[in-house]
Amino acid sequence: MAMAAAAAAKRKPVFVKVDQLKPGTGGHTLVAKVLSSKTVVQKGRAAAGAGAGPAARPTRIAECLIGDETGCILFTARNEQVDLMKADSTVIIRNAKIDMFKGSMRLAVDKWGRIEVTEPASFNVKEDNNLSLVEYELVNVEG
């Protein structure tokens, strides 16, 4: 019985709001509006030696500012994800995780998550609460 409950729980994700995202967390599903997207890396070939043959696909990385009515955050889109993260699109981001970049949070989706373009959201993005502008200091806890 517990297995069936776990399977049912998996199908119905709990949606979170942007302002609930915290460093070092993952498994987030959220609906967000894309405010802007800018390509930051566009490599013709992957770095040599990374097991990439001559047919290595180009790597594209874009930083997208996404948000909901509670705040916004930078989302790092890779390769085909870049095509989905168009400004003014509303997306459902499933199983996203928080990566830290220079002390600030970035939302990202790896191979275990996915992005779906959905119906335009009715909310207005709270742009004055940008979680990626908050700097976190890494504190080592002596054990």
Salt bridges, closest charged atoms under 4 A:
GLU63 OE1 - LYS38 NZ 3.89
GLU63 OE2 - ARG106 NE 3.34
GLU69 OE2 - LYS17 NZ 2.92
GLU80 OE1 - ARG57 NH2 3.85
ASP83 OD1 - ARG60 NH1 3.07
ASP99 OD1 - LYS97 NZ 3.63
GLU116 OE2 - ARG94 NE 2.53
GLU116 OE2 - ARG114 NH2 2.90
ASP128 OD1 - LYS126 NZ 3.25
